[in-house]
Amino acid sequence: MADKNITLYGLTTCIYCKKVKELLDDCGAGYDCIFVDQLEGDERKQIIDAIKKINPKLSFPTLLVDEETIVGFKEEQIKEALER
Amino acid sequence: MTPEELYDKLRPFQESKGYFFNRDKAFVLDLLENLLINKERYGYMVCPCRLASGQRELDRDIICPCSYREADVAEFGSCYCGLYVSQDWNEDKIPHTVVPERRDPEKLMAGLLFEE
């Protein structure tokens, strides 16, 4: 799997975020995981601004695989993005 | 309160209103555990799959059962986080799809401004 720039924006209490994280781990993908509910103040605002650019609904999980954004636990779509 | 106790407490009442717990009980108990975590954190059971502001008034629409449950279960057979579903959903009479977020993102943004 070619090295990809992967970022998962999630919440510590969200089960679908946990499922996406487990899928990335199972696929052996390297990624950054940002739990937005653990951020505060300006740090939270900056991350929300970043998410808004790729997912205007501001929902979680939001997964960025290079340029592709995947919102929600969509297993097949995530696997395809990782293999591309 | 444990997730199991919450499950037993909520189930009869919610079923009487036509809302059924997801048939995947382990999944439901996981969700209920996270609702209890949020109760501890914020003082109220805000949806575990949404970002709370920590201000009850601003989070009122996402306190479980959220304001969007009725429309989501009607349209998709499932609420946003999958805790409550219709009987047809549980019996596979309708497809299981990812429920898109119905909430206006401006409500989340309002919570950020409040922090200042």
N, CA and C atoms of all chains as a GROMACS GRO file, in nm:
protein
  600
    1MET      N    1   0.086  -0.119   0.000
    1MET     CA    2   0.000   0.000   0.000
    1MET      C    3   0.090   0.124   0.000
    2ALA      N    4   0.078   0.205  -0.108
    2ALA     CA    5   0.162   0.326  -0.117
    2ALA      C    6   0.135   0.414   0.004
    3ASP      N    7   0.238   0.487   0.050
    3ASP     CA    8   0.221   0.575   0.165
    3ASP      C    9   0.120   0.684   0.133
    4LYS      N   10   0.016   0.694   0.215
    4LYS     CA   11  -0.088   0.794   0.193
    4LYS      C   12  -0.096   0.885   0.315
    5ASN      N   13  -0.147   1.004   0.285
    5ASN     CA   14  -0.163   1.102   0.392
    5ASN      C   15  -0.305   1.083   0.447
    6ILE      N   16  -0.315   1.022   0.565
    6ILE     CA   17  -0.447   0.984   0.618
    6ILE      C   18  -0.471   1.053   0.752
    7THR      N   19  -0.587   1.120   0.764
    7THR     CA   20  -0.625   1.182   0.891
    7THR      C   21  -0.768   1.141   0.925
    8LEU      N   22  -0.786   1.094   1.047
    8LEU     CA   23  -0.921   1.058   1.096
    8LEU      C   24  -0.961   1.160   1.201
    9TYR      N   25  -1.072   1.230   1.173
    9TYR     CA   26  -1.128   1.322   1.272
    9TYR      C   27  -1.244   1.248   1.340
   10GLY      N   28  -1.233   1.232   1.471
   10GLY     CA   29  -1.337   1.154   1.538
   10GLY      C   30  -1.366   1.205   1.678
   11LEU      N   31  -1.449   1.128   1.746
   11LEU     CA   32  -1.487   1.158   1.884
   11LEU      C   33  -1.458   1.034   1.968
   12THR      N   34  -1.412   1.055   2.090
   12THR     CA   35  -1.376   0.940   2.173
   12THR      C   36  -1.498   0.852   2.204
   13THR      N   37  -1.616   0.911   2.201
   13THR     CA   38  -1.737   0.835   2.238
   13THR      C   39  -1.810   0.775   2.119
   14CYS      N   40  -1.757   0.798   1.997
   14CYS     CA   41  -1.829   0.757   1.876
   14CYS      C   42  -1.786   0.617   1.830
   15ILE      N   43  -1.883   0.527   1.822
   15ILE     CA   44  -1.853   0.387   1.788
   15ILE      C   45  -1.810   0.373   1.642
   16TYR      N   46  -1.868   0.456   1.556
   16TYR     CA   47  -1.830   0.447   1.415
   16TYR      C   48  -1.688   0.498   1.395
   17CYS      N   49  -1.648   0.597   1.475
   17CYS     CA   50  -1.510   0.643   1.470
   17CYS      C   51  -1.418   0.529   1.513
   18LYS      N   52  -1.460   0.455   1.615
   18LYS     CA   53  -1.380   0.341   1.662
   18LYS      C   54  -1.371   0.235   1.551
   19LYS      N   55  -1.482   0.212   1.481
   19LYS     CA   56  -1.482   0.112   1.373
   19LYS      C   57  -1.388   0.155   1.260
   20VAL      N   58  -1.387   0.282   1.226
   20VAL     CA   59  -1.297   0.330   1.119
   20VAL      C   60  -1.152   0.311   1.164
   21LYS      N   61  -1.128   0.344   1.289
   21LYS     CA   62  -0.991   0.331   1.344
   21LYS      C   63  -0.946   0.185   1.338
   22GLU      N   64  -1.036   0.094   1.376
   22GLU     CA   65  -1.003  -0.049   1.374
   22GLU      C   66  -0.976  -0.097   1.232
   23LEU      N   67  -1.054  -0.045   1.137
   23LEU     CA   68  -1.036  -0.083   0.997
   23LEU      C   69  -0.900  -0.035   0.946
   24LEU      N   70  -0.864   0.087   0.979
   24LEU     CA   71  -0.733   0.140   0.938
   24LEU      C   72  -0.621   0.056   1.000
   25ASP      N   73  -0.638   0.021   1.126
   25ASP     CA   74  -0.535  -0.061   1.192
   25ASP      C   75  -0.525  -0.197   1.123
   26ASP      N   76  -0.640  -0.258   1.096
   26ASP     CA   77  -0.642  -0.391   1.031
   26ASP      C   78  -0.574  -0.386   0.894
   27CYS      N   79  -0.589  -0.272   0.826
   27CYS     CA   80  -0.531  -0.258   0.692
   27CYS      C   81  -0.383  -0.218   0.699
   28GLY      N   82  -0.338  -0.192   0.822
   28GLY     CA   83  -0.197  -0.156   0.839
   28GLY      C   84  -0.164  -0.016   0.788
   29ALA      N   85  -0.268   0.069   0.787
   29ALA     CA   86  -0.247   0.205   0.735
   29ALA      C   87  -0.190   0.294   0.846
   30GLY      N   88  -0.099   0.383   0.807
   30GLY     CA   89  -0.049   0.482   0.902
   30GLY      C   90  -0.139   0.605   0.893
   31TYR      N   91  -0.177   0.660   1.006
   31TYR     CA   92  -0.270   0.773   1.001
   31TYR      C   93  -0.259   0.859   1.127
   32ASP      N   94  -0.308   0.982   1.116
   32ASP     CA   95  -0.321   1.069   1.233
   32ASP      C   96  -0.466   1.060   1.278
   33CYS      N   97  -0.485   1.047   1.408
   33CYS     CA   98  -0.622   1.043   1.463
   33CYS      C   99  -0.641   1.161   1.555
   34ILE      N  100  -0.740   1.244   1.525
   34ILE     CA  101  -0.766   1.362   1.608
   34ILE      C  102  -0.904   1.347   1.671
   35PHE      N  103  -0.906   1.333   1.804
   35PHE     CA  104  -1.033   1.326   1.878
   35PHE      C  105  -1.075   1.468   1.914
   36VAL      N  106  -1.169   1.521   1.840
   36VAL     CA  107  -1.204   1.662   1.849
   36VAL      C  108  -1.268   1.695   1.984
   37ASP      N  109  -1.336   1.597   2.044
   37ASP     CA  110  -1.400   1.627   2.173
   37ASP      C  111  -1.298   1.643   2.285
   38GLN      N  112  -1.173   1.609   2.257
   38GLN     CA  113  -1.069   1.627   2.359
   38GLN      C  114  -0.993   1.759   2.342
   39LEU      N  115  -1.030   1.834   2.236
   39LEU     CA  116  -0.965   1.963   2.211
   39LEU      C  117  -1.050   2.075   2.270
   40GLU      N  118  -0.982   2.185   2.300
   40GLU     CA  119  -1.057   2.299   2.355
   40GLU      C  120  -1.014   2.428   2.288
   41GLY      N  121  -1.095   2.532   2.308
   41GLY     CA  122  -1.060   2.667   2.267
   41GLY      C  123  -1.014   2.678   2.123
   42ASP      N  124  -0.905   2.752   2.103
   42ASP     CA  125  -0.858   2.780   1.966
   42ASP      C  126  -0.820   2.654   1.892
   43GLU      N  127  -0.764   2.558   1.965
   43GLU     CA  128  -0.723   2.433   1.899
   43GLU      C  129  -0.844   2.363   1.837
   44ARG      N  130  -0.955   2.360   1.913
   44ARG     CA  131  -1.078   2.298   1.863
   44ARG      C  132  -1.131   2.378   1.744
   45LYS      N  133  -1.128   2.507   1.756
   45LYS     CA  134  -1.180   2.593   1.645
   45LYS      C  135  -1.100   2.570   1.518
   46GLN      N  136  -0.969   2.562   1.531
   46GLN     CA  137  -0.885   2.544   1.410
   46GLN      C  138  -0.916   2.411   1.343
   47ILE      N  139  -0.933   2.308   1.424
   47ILE     CA  140  -0.962   2.176   1.367
   47ILE      C  141  -1.101   2.176   1.302
   48ILE      N  142  -1.197   2.241   1.367
   48ILE     CA  143  -1.333   2.247   1.311
   48ILE      C  144  -1.329   2.322   1.176
   49ASP      N  145  -1.251   2.428   1.171
   49ASP     CA  146  -1.237   2.501   1.044
   49ASP      C  147  -1.181   2.410   0.936
   50ALA      N  148  -1.083   2.329   0.972
   50ALA     CA  149  -1.022   2.236   0.876
   50ALA      C  150  -1.124   2.132   0.829
   51ILE      N  151  -1.203   2.082   0.923
   51ILE     CA  152  -1.304   1.980   0.887
   51ILE      C  153  -1.410   2.042   0.797
   52LYS      N  154  -1.448   2.166   0.830
   52LYS     CA  155  -1.558   2.231   0.755
   52LYS      C  156  -1.524   2.240   0.606
   53LYS      N  157  -1.393   2.254   0.577
   53LYS     CA  158  -1.353   2.266   0.435
   53LYS      C  159  -1.378   2.136   0.359
   54ILE      N  160  -1.370   2.023   0.428
   54ILE     CA  161  -1.385   1.894   0.358
   54ILE      C  162  -1.518   1.826   0.389
   55ASN      N  163  -1.583   1.867   0.500
   55ASN     CA  164  -1.713   1.810   0.537
   55ASN      C  165  -1.795   1.919   0.603
   56PRO      N  166  -1.866   1.996   0.519
   56PRO     CA  167  -1.941   2.111   0.571
   56PRO      C  168  -2.043   2.075   0.679
   57LYS      N  169  -2.084   1.947   0.684
   57LYS     CA  170  -2.184   1.907   0.784
   57LYS      C  171  -2.121   1.892   0.924
   58LEU      N  172  -1.988   1.890   0.927
   58LEU     CA  173  -1.916   1.879   1.055
   58LEU      C  174  -1.957   1.755   1.133
   59SER      N  175  -1.973   1.646   1.063
   59SER     CA  176  -2.012   1.521   1.130
   59SER      C  177  -1.889   1.432   1.146
   60PHE      N  178  -1.907   1.325   1.226
   60PHE     CA  179  -1.795   1.236   1.257
   60PHE      C  180  -1.839   1.092   1.237
   61PRO      N  181  -1.750   0.999   1.198
   61PRO     CA  182  -1.612   1.024   1.160
   61PRO      C  183  -1.600   1.092   1.024
   62THR      N  184  -1.497   1.176   1.015
   62THR     CA  185  -1.457   1.233   0.887
   62THR      C  186  -1.317   1.180   0.860
   63LEU      N  187  -1.301   1.110   0.747
   63LEU     CA  188  -1.171   1.049   0.714
   63LEU      C  189  -1.118   1.112   0.586
   64LEU      N  190  -0.992   1.156   0.593
   64LEU     CA  191  -0.928   1.216   0.476
   64LEU      C  192  -0.816   1.123   0.432
   65VAL      N  193  -0.828   1.071   0.310
   65VAL     CA  194  -0.723   0.984   0.253
   65VAL      C  195  -0.666   1.057   0.132
   66ASP      N  196  -0.548   1.116   0.151
   66ASP     CA  197  -0.493   1.210   0.052
   66ASP      C  198  -0.597   1.317   0.023
   67GLU      N  199  -0.652   1.320  -0.098
   67GLU     CA  200  -0.749   1.427  -0.129
   67GLU      C  201  -0.894   1.381  -0.109
   68GLU      N  202  -0.915   1.253  -0.079
   68GLU     CA  203  -1.053   1.201  -0.073
   68GLU      C  204  -1.108   1.206   0.069
   69THR      N  205  -1.231   1.259   0.081
   69THR     CA  206  -1.298   1.265   0.212
   69THR      C  207  -1.406   1.158   0.218
   70ILE      N  208  -1.408   1.083   0.326
   70ILE     CA  209  -1.511   0.980   0.347
   70ILE      C  210  -1.579   1.009   0.480
   71VAL      N  211  -1.709   1.031   0.476
   71VAL     CA  212  -1.784   1.067   0.596
   71VAL      C  213  -1.865   0.946   0.641
   72GLY      N  214  -1.847   0.903   0.764
   72GLY     CA  215  -1.919   0.787   0.815
   72GLY      C  216  -1.839   0.658   0.798
   73PHE      N  217  -1.889   0.552   0.862
   73PHE     CA  218  -1.817   0.425   0.852
   73PHE      C  219  -1.861   0.353   0.726
   74LYS      N  220  -1.796   0.382   0.616
   74LYS     CA  221  -1.826   0.323   0.484
   74LYS      C  222  -1.710   0.230   0.447
   75GLU      N  223  -1.721   0.105   0.491
   75GLU     CA  224  -1.608   0.012   0.486
   75GLU      C  225  -1.550  -0.006   0.346
   76GLU      N  226  -1.637  -0.035   0.249
   76GLU     CA  227  -1.585  -0.061   0.113
   76GLU      C  228  -1.514   0.061   0.056
   77GLN      N  229  -1.578   0.178   0.074
   77GLN     CA  230  -1.522   0.302   0.019
   77GLN      C  231  -1.386   0.331   0.082
   78ILE      N  232  -1.373   0.301   0.213
   78ILE     CA  233  -1.247   0.326   0.283
   78ILE      C  234  -1.139   0.231   0.229
   79LYS      N  235  -1.175   0.103   0.213
   79LYS     CA  236  -1.078   0.005   0.161
   79LYS      C  237  -1.030   0.044   0.022
   80GLU      N  238  -1.126   0.086  -0.062
   80GLU     CA  239  -1.088   0.125  -0.199
   80GLU      C  240  -0.993   0.244  -0.197
   81ALA      N  241  -1.021   0.340  -0.111
   81ALA     CA  242  -0.936   0.461  -0.103
   81ALA      C  243  -0.796   0.422  -0.057
   82LEU      N  244  -0.784   0.327   0.033
   82LEU     CA  245  -0.654   0.284   0.084
   82LEU      C  246  -0.574   0.210  -0.023
   83GLU      N  247  -0.646   0.139  -0.111
   83GLU     CA  248  -0.576   0.058  -0.212
   83GLU      C  249  -0.541   0.136  -0.338
   84ARG      N  250  -0.610   0.248  -0.353
   84ARG     CA  251  -0.589   0.327  -0.476
   84ARG      C  252  -0.445   0.375  -0.486
   85MET      N  253  -2.520   0.402   3.732
   85MET     CA  254  -2.604   0.311   3.652
   85MET      C  255  -2.516   0.243   3.547
   86THR      N  256  -2.542   0.115   3.524
   86THR     CA  257  -2.466   0.041   3.422
   86THR      C  258  -2.542   0.048   3.288
   87PRO      N  259  -2.470   0.022   3.176
   87PRO     CA  260  -2.538   0.018   3.048
   87PRO      C  261  -2.655  -0.081   3.047
   88GLU      N  262  -2.636  -0.195   3.113
   88GLU     CA  263  -2.743  -0.297   3.116
   88GLU      C  264  -2.866  -0.242   3.188
   89GLU      N  265  -2.843  -0.172   3.300
   89GLU     CA  266  -2.956  -0.115   3.375
   89GLU      C  267  -3.027  -0.009   3.291
   90LEU      N  268  -2.948   0.071   3.219
   90LEU     CA  269  -3.008   0.175   3.134
   90LEU      C  270  -3.089   0.110   3.022
   91TYR      N  271  -3.034   0.002   2.967
   91TYR     CA  272  -3.103  -0.074   2.860
   91TYR      C  273  -3.240  -0.120   2.910
   92ASP      N  274  -3.241  -0.182   3.027
   92ASP     CA  275  -3.367  -0.236   3.081
   92ASP      C  276  -3.465  -0.125   3.117
   93LYS      N  277  -3.411  -0.012   3.159
   93LYS     CA  278  -3.497   0.100   3.198
   93LYS      C  279  -3.561   0.166   3.076
   94LEU      N  280  -3.483   0.184   2.970
   94LEU     CA  281  -3.532   0.258   2.854
   94LEU      C  282  -3.620   0.174   2.761
   95ARG      N  283  -3.588   0.046   2.749
   95ARG     CA  284  -3.648  -0.036   2.644
   95ARG      C  285  -3.802  -0.038   2.641
   96PRO      N  286  -3.869  -0.070   2.752
   96PRO     CA  287  -4.016  -0.078   2.746
   96PRO      C  288  -4.081   0.053   2.705
   97PHE      N  289  -4.030   0.161   2.762
   97PHE     CA  290  -4.090   0.292   2.732
   97PHE      C  291  -4.069   0.328   2.585
   98GLN      N  292  -3.947   0.311   2.537
   98GLN     CA  293  -3.918   0.349   2.398
   98GLN      C  294  -3.993   0.260   2.299
   99GLU      N  295  -4.004   0.132   2.330
   99GLU     CA  296  -4.078   0.041   2.240
   99GLU      C  297  -4.225   0.080   2.235
  100SER      N  298  -4.277   0.125   2.349
  100SER     CA  299  -4.418   0.168   2.351
  100SER      C  300  -4.440   0.287   2.258
  101LYS      N  301  -4.331   0.358   2.230
  101LYS     CA  302  -4.343   0.474   2.140
  101LYS      C  303  -4.303   0.438   1.996
  102GLY      N  304  -4.272   0.308   1.976
  102GLY     CA  305  -4.241   0.263   1.840
  102GLY      C  306  -4.095   0.268   1.804
  103TYR      N  307  -4.008   0.286   1.904
  103TYR     CA  308  -3.865   0.290   1.878
  103TYR      C  309  -3.799   0.169   1.943
  104PHE      N  310  -3.728   0.092   1.863
  104PHE     CA  311  -3.670  -0.033   1.911
  104PHE      C  312  -3.518  -0.020   1.919
  105PHE      N  313  -3.460  -0.087   2.017
  105PHE     CA  314  -3.313  -0.088   2.022
  105PHE      C  315  -3.263  -0.173   1.905
  106ASN      N  316  -3.148  -0.129   1.851
  106ASN     CA  317  -3.078  -0.206   1.749
  106ASN      C  318  -3.065  -0.351   1.796
  107ARG      N  319  -3.087  -0.446   1.708
  107ARG     CA  320  -3.084  -0.587   1.750
  107ARG      C  321  -2.945  -0.631   1.794
  108ASP      N  322  -2.842  -0.555   1.754
  108ASP     CA  323  -2.704  -0.585   1.796
  108ASP      C  324  -2.685  -0.534   1.939
  109LYS      N  325  -2.711  -0.621   2.038
  109LYS     CA  326  -2.713  -0.576   2.177
  109LYS      C  327  -2.577  -0.526   2.224
  110ALA      N  328  -2.470  -0.591   2.180
  110ALA     CA  329  -2.335  -0.546   2.220
  110ALA      C  330  -2.311  -0.403   2.172
  111PHE      N  331  -2.356  -0.376   2.049
  111PHE     CA  332  -2.344  -0.241   1.991
  111PHE      C  333  -2.425  -0.142   2.075
  112VAL      N  334  -2.546  -0.182   2.113
  112VAL     CA  335  -2.633  -0.094   2.192
  112VAL      C  336  -2.571  -0.065   2.328
  113LEU      N  337  -2.518  -0.169   2.393
  113LEU     CA  338  -2.458  -0.150   2.525
  113LEU      C  339  -2.336  -0.059   2.516
  114ASP      N  340  -2.261  -0.069   2.405
  114ASP     CA  341  -2.146   0.018   2.383
  114ASP      C  342  -2.194   0.164   2.371
  115LEU      N  343  -2.302   0.184   2.294
  115LEU     CA  344  -2.358   0.318   2.278
  115LEU      C  345  -2.407   0.372   2.412
  116LEU      N  346  -2.478   0.287   2.487
  116LEU     CA  347  -2.534   0.330   2.615
  116LEU      C  348  -2.420   0.364   2.712
  117GLU      N  349  -2.313   0.289   2.705
  117GLU     CA  350  -2.197   0.319   2.790
  117GLU      C  351  -2.143   0.459   2.758
  118ASN      N  352  -2.138   0.490   2.629
  118ASN     CA  353  -2.088   0.622   2.589
  118ASN      C  354  -2.187   0.733   2.623
  119LEU      N  355  -2.315   0.702   2.624
  119LEU     CA  356  -2.414   0.800   2.671
  119LEU      C  357  -2.390   0.829   2.820
  120LEU      N  358  -2.360   0.724   2.895
  120LEU     CA  359  -2.333   0.742   3.039
  120LEU      C  360  -2.204   0.820   3.060
  121ILE      N  361  -2.105   0.797   2.972
  121ILE     CA  362  -1.980   0.875   2.979
  121ILE      C  363  -2.011   1.022   2.956
  122ASN      N  364  -2.094   1.049   2.855
  122ASN     CA  365  -2.129   1.189   2.828
  122ASN      C  366  -2.211   1.249   2.941
  123LYS      N  367  -2.295   1.168   3.004
  123LYS     CA  368  -2.373   1.217   3.120
  123LYS      C  369  -2.275   1.263   3.228
  124GLU      N  370  -2.171   1.183   3.245
  124GLU     CA  371  -2.068   1.215   3.346
  124GLU      C  372  -1.994   1.344   3.308
  125ARG      N  373  -1.960   1.354   3.182
  125ARG     CA  374  -1.880   1.466   3.133
  125ARG      C  375  -1.958   1.597   3.132
  126TYR      N  376  -2.080   1.590   3.077
  126TYR     CA  377  -2.152   1.714   3.050
  126TYR      C  378  -2.270   1.737   3.144
  127GLY      N  379  -2.314   1.628   3.210
  127GLY     CA  380  -2.430   1.640   3.297
  127GLY      C  381  -2.558   1.601   3.228
  128TYR      N  382  -2.549   1.565   3.102
  128TYR     CA  383  -2.667   1.521   3.026
  128TYR      C  384  -2.621   1.426   2.916
  129MET      N  385  -2.714   1.341   2.870
  129MET     CA  386  -2.676   1.235   2.777
  129MET      C  387  -2.678   1.286   2.633
  130VAL      N  388  -2.573   1.351   2.594
  130VAL     CA  389  -2.564   1.400   2.456
  130VAL      C  390  -2.519   1.286   2.366
  131CYS      N  391  -2.570   1.288   2.244
  131CYS     CA  392  -2.542   1.184   2.145
  131CYS      C  393  -2.392   1.157   2.137
  132PRO      N  394  -2.350   1.029   2.151
  132PRO     CA  395  -2.207   0.997   2.152
  132PRO      C  396  -2.141   1.017   2.016
  133CYS      N  397  -2.223   1.032   1.912
  133CYS     CA  398  -2.166   1.046   1.777
  133CYS      C  399  -2.166   1.191   1.729
  134ARG      N  400  -2.194   1.284   1.823
  134ARG     CA  401  -2.191   1.425   1.786
  134ARG      C  402  -2.105   1.504   1.883
  135LEU      N  403  -2.048   1.613   1.836
  135LEU     CA  404  -1.962   1.697   1.918
  135LEU      C  405  -2.048   1.789   2.003
  136ALA      N  406  -2.041   1.771   2.135
  136ALA     CA  407  -2.120   1.856   2.226
  136ALA      C  408  -2.043   1.985   2.254
  137SER      N  409  -2.121   2.090   2.284
  137SER     CA  410  -2.055   2.216   2.321
  137SER      C  411  -2.029   2.219   2.472
  138GLY      N  412  -2.109   2.141   2.545
  138GLY     CA  413  -2.097   2.145   2.691
  138GLY      C  414  -2.195   2.241   2.752
  139GLN      N  415  -2.267   2.314   2.664
  139GLN     CA  416  -2.372   2.406   2.709
  139GLN      C  417  -2.508   2.340   2.682
  140ARG      N  418  -2.581   2.301   2.787
  140ARG     CA  419  -2.704   2.224   2.771
  140ARG      C  420  -2.798   2.290   2.669
  141GLU      N  421  -2.813   2.423   2.682
  141GLU     CA  422  -2.909   2.493   2.595
  141GLU      C  423  -2.872   2.476   2.448
  142LEU      N  424  -2.743   2.480   2.418
  142LEU     CA  425  -2.696   2.468   2.278
  142LEU      C  426  -2.698   2.323   2.231
  143ASP      N  427  -2.696   2.230   2.326
  143ASP     CA  428  -2.692   2.087   2.290
  143ASP      C  429  -2.829   2.021   2.302
  144ARG      N  430  -2.931   2.098   2.332
  144ARG     CA  431  -3.064   2.042   2.361
  144ARG      C  432  -3.112   1.949   2.249
  145ASP      N  433  -3.084   1.987   2.122
  145ASP     CA  434  -3.135   1.908   2.010
  145ASP      C  435  -3.062   1.775   1.993
  146ILE      N  436  -2.945   1.761   2.057
  146ILE     CA  437  -2.871   1.635   2.041
  146ILE      C  438  -2.863   1.556   2.172
  147ILE      N  439  -2.946   1.593   2.268
  147ILE     CA  440  -2.960   1.511   2.390
  147ILE      C  441  -3.047   1.391   2.353
  148CYS      N  442  -2.998   1.271   2.387
  148CYS     CA  443  -3.065   1.149   2.343
  148CYS      C  444  -3.195   1.127   2.419
  149PRO      N  445  -3.308   1.091   2.350
  149PRO     CA  446  -3.323   1.078   2.205
  149PRO      C  447  -3.323   1.216   2.137
  150CYS      N  448  -3.244   1.226   2.033
  150CYS     CA  449  -3.223   1.358   1.970
  150CYS      C  450  -3.346   1.404   1.894
  151SER      N  451  -3.343   1.530   1.857
  151SER     CA  452  -3.458   1.590   1.787
  151SER      C  453  -3.472   1.532   1.646
  152TYR      N  454  -3.367   1.462   1.601
  152TYR     CA  455  -3.367   1.415   1.462
  152TYR      C  456  -3.408   1.268   1.450
  153ARG      N  457  -3.431   1.203   1.566
  153ARG     CA  458  -3.463   1.060   1.565
  153ARG      C  459  -3.588   1.029   1.482
  154GLU      N  460  -3.690   1.106   1.505
  154GLU     CA  461  -3.818   1.076   1.439
  154GLU      C  462  -3.802   1.078   1.287
  155ALA      N  463  -3.742   1.183   1.235
  155ALA     CA  464  -3.726   1.196   1.089
  155ALA      C  465  -3.628   1.091   1.035
  156ASP      N  466  -3.520   1.065   1.111
  156ASP     CA  467  -3.422   0.966   1.064
  156ASP      C  468  -3.479   0.825   1.062
  157VAL      N  469  -3.551   0.788   1.168
  157VAL     CA  470  -3.608   0.653   1.172
  157VAL      C  471  -3.715   0.640   1.064
  158ALA      N  472  -3.790   0.746   1.041
  158ALA     CA  473  -3.893   0.742   0.936
  158ALA      C  474  -3.829   0.724   0.798
  159GLU      N  475  -3.716   0.794   0.775
  159GLU     CA  476  -3.655   0.790   0.642
  159GLU      C  477  -3.560   0.671   0.624
  160PHE      N  478  -3.480   0.641   0.727
  160PHE     CA  479  -3.374   0.540   0.711
  160PHE      C  480  -3.398   0.414   0.795
  161GLY      N  481  -3.500   0.422   0.885
  161GLY     CA  482  -3.524   0.308   0.974
  161GLY      C  483  -3.429   0.306   1.092
  162SER      N  484  -3.344   0.408   1.100
  162SER     CA  485  -3.246   0.411   1.209
  162SER      C  486  -3.218   0.556   1.245
  163CYS      N  487  -3.190   0.578   1.376
  163CYS     CA  488  -3.148   0.713   1.414
  163CYS      C  489  -3.002   0.727   1.374
  164TYR      N  490  -2.951   0.848   1.390
  164TYR     CA  491  -2.816   0.882   1.339
  164TYR      C  492  -2.709   0.788   1.392
  165CYS      N  493  -2.718   0.756   1.524
  165CYS     CA  494  -2.608   0.675   1.580
  165CYS      C  495  -2.641   0.527   1.578
  166GLY      N  496  -2.766   0.492   1.539
  166GLY     CA  497  -2.799   0.350   1.527
  166GLY      C  498  -2.852   0.288   1.655
  167LEU      N  499  -2.876   0.369   1.756
  167LEU     CA  500  -2.927   0.315   1.883
  167LEU      C  501  -3.072   0.271   1.867
  168TYR      N  502  -3.153   0.362   1.809
  168TYR     CA  503  -3.295   0.332   1.791
  168TYR      C  504  -3.324   0.304   1.643
  169VAL      N  505  -3.399   0.196   1.621
  169VAL     CA  506  -3.432   0.157   1.484
  169VAL      C  507  -3.579   0.119   1.476
  170SER      N  508  -3.628   0.099   1.355
  170SER     CA  509  -3.766   0.053   1.338
  170SER      C  510  -3.766  -0.100   1.340
  171GLN      N  511  -3.885  -0.158   1.355
  171GLN     CA  512  -3.895  -0.304   1.352
  171GLN      C  513  -3.849  -0.357   1.216
  172ASP      N  514  -3.888  -0.287   1.108
  172ASP     CA  515  -3.848  -0.330   0.974
  172ASP      C  516  -3.696  -0.332   0.960
  173TRP      N  517  -3.630  -0.232   1.018
  173TRP     CA  518  -3.483  -0.228   1.010
  173TRP      C  519  -3.425  -0.350   1.080
  174ASN      N  520  -3.477  -0.379   1.200
  174ASN     CA  521  -3.426  -0.494   1.277
  174ASN      C  522  -3.455  -0.627   1.208
  175GLU      N  523  -3.560  -0.629   1.123
  175GLU     CA  524  -3.596  -0.754   1.055
  175GLU      C  525  -3.545  -0.756   0.910
  176ASP      N  526  -3.451  -0.663   0.882
  176ASP     CA  527  -3.389  -0.659   0.749
  176ASP      C  528  -3.490  -0.641   0.635
  177LYS      N  529  -3.601  -0.578   0.664
  177LYS     CA  530  -3.700  -0.552   0.557
  177LYS      C  531  -3.663  -0.427   0.480
  178ILE      N  532  -3.572  -0.349   0.537
  178ILE     CA  533  -3.524  -0.230   0.466
  178ILE      C  534  -3.372  -0.230   0.473
  179PRO      N  535  -3.303  -0.166   0.376
  179PRO     CA  536  -3.157  -0.168   0.376
  179PRO      C  537  -3.098  -0.093   0.496
  180HIS      N  538  -2.982  -0.135   0.536
  180HIS     CA  539  -2.910  -0.066   0.645
  180HIS      C  540  -2.811   0.029   0.580
  181THR      N  541  -2.832   0.158   0.593
  181THR     CA  542  -2.742   0.254   0.529
  181THR      C  543  -2.684   0.348   0.634
  182VAL      N  544  -2.574   0.415   0.598
  182VAL     CA  545  -2.517   0.517   0.687
  182VAL      C  546  -2.614   0.635   0.690
  183VAL      N  547  -2.658   0.674   0.809
  183VAL     CA  548  -2.754   0.784   0.821
  183VAL      C  549  -2.677   0.916   0.817
  184PRO      N  550  -2.706   1.001   0.717
  184PRO     CA  551  -2.634   1.130   0.709
  184PRO      C  552  -2.677   1.224   0.821
  185GLU      N  553  -2.590   1.316   0.856
  185GLU     CA  554  -2.618   1.412   0.963
  185GLU      C  555  -2.723   1.512   0.918
  186ARG      N  556  -2.833   1.519   0.994
  186ARG     CA  557  -2.946   1.607   0.961
  186ARG      C  558  -2.929   1.743   1.029
  187ARG      N  559  -2.845   1.746   1.133
  187ARG     CA  560  -2.832   1.866   1.214
  187ARG      C  561  -2.765   1.979   1.138
  188ASP      N  562  -2.810   2.101   1.157
  188ASP     CA  563  -2.749   2.219   1.094
  188ASP      C  564  -2.612   2.242   1.158
  189PRO      N  565  -2.504   2.244   1.077
  189PRO     CA  566  -2.370   2.261   1.135
  189PRO      C  567  -2.353   2.393   1.211
  190GLU      N  568  -2.437   2.488   1.181
  190GLU     CA  569  -2.428   2.617   1.252
  190GLU      C  570  -2.453   2.600   1.402
  191LYS      N  571  -2.529   2.496   1.436
  191LYS     CA  572  -2.555   2.471   1.579
  191LYS      C  573  -2.425   2.432   1.649
  192LEU      N  574  -2.343   2.355   1.578
  192LEU     CA  575  -2.213   2.315   1.635
  192LEU      C  576  -2.123   2.438   1.645
  193MET      N  577  -2.126   2.519   1.538
  193MET     CA  578  -2.042   2.640   1.535
  193MET      C  579  -2.080   2.733   1.651
  194ALA      N  580  -2.209   2.740   1.681
  194ALA     CA  581  -2.255   2.829   1.790
  194ALA      C  582  -2.190   2.787   1.922
  195GLY      N  583  -2.170   2.657   1.938
  195GLY     CA  584  -2.108   2.606   2.059
  195GLY      C  585  -1.964   2.651   2.072
  196LEU      N  586  -1.896   2.663   1.959
  196LEU     CA  587  -1.756   2.706   1.961
  196LEU      C  588  -1.746   2.851   2.006
  197LEU      N  589  -1.839   2.933   1.954
  197LEU     CA  590  -1.835   3.076   1.987
  197LEU      C  591  -1.860   3.096   2.135
  198PHE      N  592  -1.945   3.003   2.189
  198PHE     CA  593  -1.984   3.020   2.329
  198PHE      C  594  -1.864   3.006   2.420
  199GLU      N  595  -1.762   2.930   2.372
  199GLU     CA  596  -1.648   2.899   2.460
  199GLU      C  597  -1.568   3.024   2.493
  200GLU      N  598  -1.586   3.132   2.413
  200GLU     CA  599  -1.499   3.252   2.434
  200GLU      C  600  -1.536   3.323   2.563
   0.00000   0.00000   0.00000
